[in-house]
Amino acid sequence: MRRRLGKSDLKVNPIGLGTNAVGGHNIYPNLDEEAGKNVVRTGLQNGMNFLDTAFIYGPERSEELVGKVMKEFGRRDEIVLATKGAHQFKGDKTVFNNRPEFLKKSVEDSLKRLQTDYIDLYYIHFPDEDTPKYEAVGALKDLKDEGKIRSIGVSNFSVEQLQEANQNGHVDVIQSEYNLFKREAEKEMLPYTAANQISFVPYFPFASGLLAGKYDEDTTFNDFRSKNSLFQGEAFKENLRKVDEIRTIAERHGVDVPHVVLAWYLTRDSIDAVIPGAKKEHQVKDNLKALEVTLSEEDIQHIDHIFS
Ligand SMILES: NC(=O)c1ccc[n+]([C@@H]2O[C@H](COP(=O)([O-])OP(=O)(O)OC[C@H]3O[C@@H](n4cnc5c(N)ncnc54)[C@H](OP(=O)(O)O)[C@@H]3O)[C@@H](O)[C@H]2O)c1
């Protein structure tokens, strides 16, 4: 099964692969790079074709490792490779930069790390404060005309910023946080993307693992999750209870919680693909099972209600 991204000619397996745990040493402590490469290999060998990385994962290292595995896989034309840029290091500070010259240089640098001639989808990772959004997107349109990128994305833009970015209709994809616990995008963003043929790619589809259905009240975390309110005290217990309700639906379909969660996102207008992250090979294979789930209208409403 393949779905088209925005107005582009890119066709993706709707179950993609997020790679911030592939060499993303600045996000997760003690990452094993071989395990990361195996995650990407497993995805490609099992029919995933949509890979999501970024300059800042590592930094740089995720792109390098993804590039190595892509090269080894060989069939470049079968892969839809997405990466992102906007982070700029200034002394010990990190700022966002969307100036055309910065974005153009960032794309050149990403191409080298990824060992490829073109990037299928390039996102402006975060908006900066002063570059007009249509000007930043204009730089990506130039790169598209030159054949260095094949489609244009933005990430973490508000709906107003997206409207400005898309004033000439050039934006194909927006990537923003969305999951069953964080549904703000439904108010204005998803109606706008649906009306303008822009694909919405949700990040944190499993709310950093919580919606994968394997945690219980005794689970503890030693990374950024220890500070995330979803994982704390009574809220954590209540969230686990909601996940248990999904488990009941999953059991009826003969699958597990993550499959139902991913299948539910793919029923939303303009969500054409999801990019769950994975740290282990079996998680990648497992997530592909979501393609086998067909939720009934009743299931869709029920899940909507549990998390409303
Ligand atoms: N644009 C942006 O600003 C932005 C921001 C964040 C992320 N992203 C992108 O979105 C992707 C997804 O986000 P994310 O990886 O941070 O969070 P996520 O997809 O919500 O959660 C991923 C985690 O869920 C667990 N998991 C995955 N599949 C599983 C399965 N089948 N069974 C059980 N557990 C499973 C793994 O965690 P454990 O093994 O640790 O439990 C995995 O690391 C990233 O990789 C990145 O590419 C983009």
The ligand as an SDF file (V2000), in Angstrom:
LIG
                    3D

 48 52  0  0  0  0  0  0  0  0999 V2000
    9.7640   17.4700   13.8620 N   0  0  0  0  0  0  0  0  0  0  0  0
   10.0920   17.3990   15.1220 C   0  0  0  0  0  0  0  0  0  0  0  0
   10.3450   18.4130   15.7920 O   0  0  0  0  0  0  0  0  0  0  0  0
   10.1630   16.0370   15.7800 C   0  0  0  0  0  0  0  0  0  0  0  0
   10.1760   15.9300   17.1780 C   0  0  0  0  0  0  0  0  0  0  0  0
   10.2360   14.6480   17.7250 C   0  0  0  0  0  0  0  0  0  0  0  0
   10.2720   13.5320   16.9110 C   0  0  0  0  0  0  0  0  0  0  0  0
   10.2790   13.6850   15.5370 N   0  0  0  0  0  0  0  0  0  0  0  0
   10.3060   12.4980   14.6380 C   0  0  0  0  0  0  0  0  0  0  0  0
    9.2280   11.6640   14.9700 O   0  0  0  0  0  0  0  0  0  0  0  0
    9.7140   10.3370   15.1960 C   0  0  0  0  0  0  0  0  0  0  0  0
    8.8300    9.6550   16.2110 C   0  0  0  0  0  0  0  0  0  0  0  0
    8.9660   10.2480   17.4970 O   0  0  0  0  0  0  0  0  0  0  0  0
    9.6760    9.5020   18.7020 P   0  0  0  0  0  0  0  0  0  0  0  0
   10.4630    8.3680   18.1490 O   0  0  0  0  0  0  0  0  0  0  0  0
   10.4030   10.4960   19.5100 O   0  0  0  0  0  0  0  0  0  0  0  0
    8.4690    9.0150   19.5920 O   0  0  0  0  0  0  0  0  0  0  0  0
    7.3250    7.9060   19.4100 P   0  0  0  0  0  0  0  0  0  0  0  0
    7.2530    7.4220   18.0110 O   0  0  0  0  0  0  0  0  0  0  0  0
    6.1040    8.4540   20.0080 O   0  0  0  0  0  0  0  0  0  0  0  0
    7.8460    6.7450   20.3510 O   0  0  0  0  0  0  0  0  0  0  0  0
    8.8830    5.9130   19.9380 C   0  0  0  0  0  0  0  0  0  0  0  0
    9.1980    4.9050   21.0300 C   0  0  0  0  0  0  0  0  0  0  0  0
    8.1030    4.0190   21.2130 O   0  0  0  0  0  0  0  0  0  0  0  0
    8.6100    2.7260   21.5150 C   0  0  0  0  0  0  0  0  0  0  0  0
    8.0980    1.8080   20.4860 N   0  0  0  0  0  0  0  0  0  0  0  0
    8.0980    1.9780   19.1410 C   0  0  0  0  0  0  0  0  0  0  0  0
    7.5090    0.9550   18.5170 N   0  0  0  0  0  0  0  0  0  0  0  0
    7.1140    0.1030   19.4740 C   0  0  0  0  0  0  0  0  0  0  0  0
    6.4300   -1.1360   19.4620 C   0  0  0  0  0  0  0  0  0  0  0  0
    6.0060   -1.7000   18.3350 N   0  0  0  0  0  0  0  0  0  0  0  0
    6.1860   -1.7330   20.6390 N   0  0  0  0  0  0  0  0  0  0  0  0
    6.5640   -1.1730   21.7830 C   0  0  0  0  0  0  0  0  0  0  0  0
    7.2130    0.0140   21.8620 N   0  0  0  0  0  0  0  0  0  0  0  0
    7.4830    0.6360   20.7200 C   0  0  0  0  0  0  0  0  0  0  0  0
   10.1290    2.8400   21.5570 C   0  0  0  0  0  0  0  0  0  0  0  0
   10.5070    3.2570   22.8710 O   0  0  0  0  0  0  0  0  0  0  0  0
   11.2090    2.3520   24.0180 P   0  0  0  0  0  0  0  0  0  0  0  0
   11.8110    1.1650   23.3350 O   0  0  0  0  0  0  0  0  0  0  0  0
   12.1690    3.2600   24.6810 O   0  0  0  0  0  0  0  0  0  0  0  0
   10.0760    2.0330   24.9250 O   0  0  0  0  0  0  0  0  0  0  0  0
   10.3560    4.0080   20.6460 C   0  0  0  0  0  0  0  0  0  0  0  0
   11.5770    4.6480   20.8550 O   0  0  0  0  0  0  0  0  0  0  0  0
   11.1810   10.5330   15.6260 C   0  0  0  0  0  0  0  0  0  0  0  0
   11.9640    9.3800   15.4750 O   0  0  0  0  0  0  0  0  0  0  0  0
   11.5910   11.6740   14.7270 C   0  0  0  0  0  0  0  0  0  0  0  0
   11.9590   11.1570   13.4610 O   0  0  0  0  0  0  0  0  0  0  0  0
   10.2150   14.9140   14.9860 C   0  0  0  0  0  0  0  0  0  0  0  0
  1  2  1  0
  2  3  2  0
  2  4  1  0
  4  5  1  0
  4 48  2  0
  5  6  2  0
  6  7  1  0
  7  8  2  0
  8  9  1  0
  8 48  1  0
  9 10  1  0
  9 46  1  0
 10 11  1  0
 11 12  1  0
 11 44  1  0
 12 13  1  0
 13 14  1  0
 14 15  2  0
 14 16  1  0
 14 17  1  0
 17 18  1  0
 18 19  2  0
 18 20  1  0
 18 21  1  0
 21 22  1  0
 22 23  1  0
 23 24  1  0
 23 42  1  0
 24 25  1  0
 25 26  1  0
 25 36  1  0
 26 27  1  0
 26 35  1  0
 27 28  2  0
 28 29  1  0
 29 30  1  0
 29 35  2  0
 30 31  1  0
 30 32  2  0
 32 33  1  0
 33 34  2  0
 34 35  1  0
 36 37  1  0
 36 42  1  0
 37 38  1  0
 38 39  2  0
 38 40  1  0
 38 41  1  0
 42 43  1  0
 44 45  1  0
 44 46  1  0
 46 47  1  0
M  CHG  2   8   1  16  -1
M  END
$$$$
